[in-house]
């Protein structure tokens, strides 16, 4: 895939999970395609992906299902 940043044919699509919001408004979206370029080191979302994320966020009740998720708080070792 051609990298939109540097133009090299070094872009690879990988899939990530991202969280948006917090507390009662937390939304987790899985399998988001992210382009990573091994040549320039940039990682980015395409415009189409960003539009779809916004659509999912706006219509979250139609896309998301509720499930319980364990949450841990990071605490630095002393």
C-alpha positions as CSV (number, residue, x, y, z in Angstrom):
1,X,0.0,0.0,0.0
2,X,1.3,3.5,-0.8
3,X,1.8,5.6,2.3
4,X,-0.1,8.9,2.1
5,X,2.7,10.6,4.1
6,X,5.9,9.7,2.3
7,X,4.6,8.1,-0.9
8,X,6.6,4.8,-0.5
9,X,5.0,1.4,-1.1
10,X,5.7,0.5,2.6
11,X,2.2,1.0,4.1
12,X,0.7,-2.0,5.8
13,X,-2.8,-2.1,7.3
14,X,-3.1,-3.4,10.8
15,X,-6.2,-3.6,13.0
16,X,-6.4,-2.0,16.4
17,X,-8.9,-1.4,19.2
18,X,-9.5,2.1,20.5
19,X,-11.5,3.6,23.3
20,X,-13.5,6.8,23.0
21,X,-14.9,8.7,26.0
22,X,-14.9,7.6,29.6
23,X,-17.1,6.3,32.4
24,X,-20.7,5.8,31.3
25,X,-19.9,7.4,27.9
26,X,-17.0,4.9,27.1
27,X,-17.2,3.3,23.7
28,X,-14.7,0.7,22.5
29,X,-14.4,0.1,18.8
30,X,-12.5,-3.0,17.6
31,X,-10.9,-3.8,14.3
32,X,-10.1,-0.3,13.3
33,X,-7.9,-0.3,10.2
34,X,-4.7,1.7,10.8
35,X,-2.0,2.3,8.1
36,X,1.5,1.9,9.4
37,X,4.5,2.8,7.2
38,X,7.8,1.0,7.8
39,X,9.7,3.6,5.7
40,X,8.7,6.8,7.5
41,X,7.4,5.4,10.7
42,X,4.0,7.2,10.5
43,X,0.8,5.6,11.6
44,X,-2.5,7.1,10.5
45,X,-6.2,6.6,9.9
46,X,-7.6,7.3,6.5
47,X,-10.4,9.8,6.0
48,X,-12.9,7.0,5.3
49,X,-11.9,5.3,8.5
50,X,-12.4,8.6,10.5
51,X,-15.8,9.1,8.9
52,X,-16.9,5.6,9.9
53,X,-15.6,6.0,13.5
54,X,-17.7,9.2,13.7
55,X,-20.7,7.4,12.3
56,X,-20.3,4.6,14.8
57,X,-20.0,7.1,17.7
58,X,-23.1,9.0,16.6
59,X,-25.2,5.8,16.1
60,X,-23.6,3.9,19.0
61,X,-26.9,2.4,20.2
62,X,-27.4,0.7,16.8
63,X,-23.8,-0.7,16.6
64,X,-22.6,-1.3,20.1
65,X,-23.6,-4.1,22.5
66,X,-23.0,-3.8,26.2
67,X,-20.6,-6.1,28.0
68,X,-18.7,-6.0,31.2
69,X,-15.1,-5.1,31.0
70,X,-12.5,-5.4,33.9
71,X,-10.7,-2.1,34.5
72,X,-7.3,-1.9,36.2
73,X,-5.6,1.3,37.3
74,X,-1.9,1.6,36.6
75,X,0.2,2.4,39.7
76,X,3.9,3.1,39.3
77,X,6.2,0.9,41.4
78,X,8.1,2.8,44.0
